[in-house]
Amino acid sequence: MAINGRDLEVLGECLVAFVDGPFIPDWEFHTLTGFERSDYRHLLADWPDADFANRDVRAMVMNCLVNLLGYPHGEDRRLVELVSVSKIDLAAILERWRQVYG
């Protein structure tokens, strides 16, 4: 399996939602992700041409997806508004990401 252009588009949507959305409180963001929101903003500035060989980039994308899908944020409706695929499709993208970069 490979990450395709559509996956990168959706991952970009996820990153924007993750950084700017209501999913993770500021006080818990670094604890859950290992990164600051500003780190994610730097990643977004390079998206979709980020350096996927960089371990931090891979970890940031993985943490974003895992937390959007698994953290009990109670904002599933907002997630559906901000990301153009269903949670099931998002989980499939996460699995492809894990296979390629995990």
Stockholm file with secondary structure:
# STOCKHOLM 1.0

chainA/1-102         MAINGRDLEVLGECLVAFVDGPFIPDWEFHTLTGFERSDYRHLLADWPDADFANRDVRAMVMNCLVNLLGYPHGEDRRLVELVSVSKIDLAAILERWRQVYG
#=GR chainA/1-102 SS CCCCHHHHHHHHHHHHHHHHSSSSCHHHHHHHHSSCHHHHHHHHHHTTSCCTTSHHHHHHHHHHHHHHHHSCCSCHHHHHHHSSSCHHHHHHHHHHHHHHHC
#=GC SS_cons         CCCCHHHHHHHHHHHHHHHHSSSSCHHHHHHHHSSCHHHHHHHHHHTTSCCTTSHHHHHHHHHHHHHHHHSCCSCHHHHHHHSSSCHHHHHHHHHHHHHHHC
//
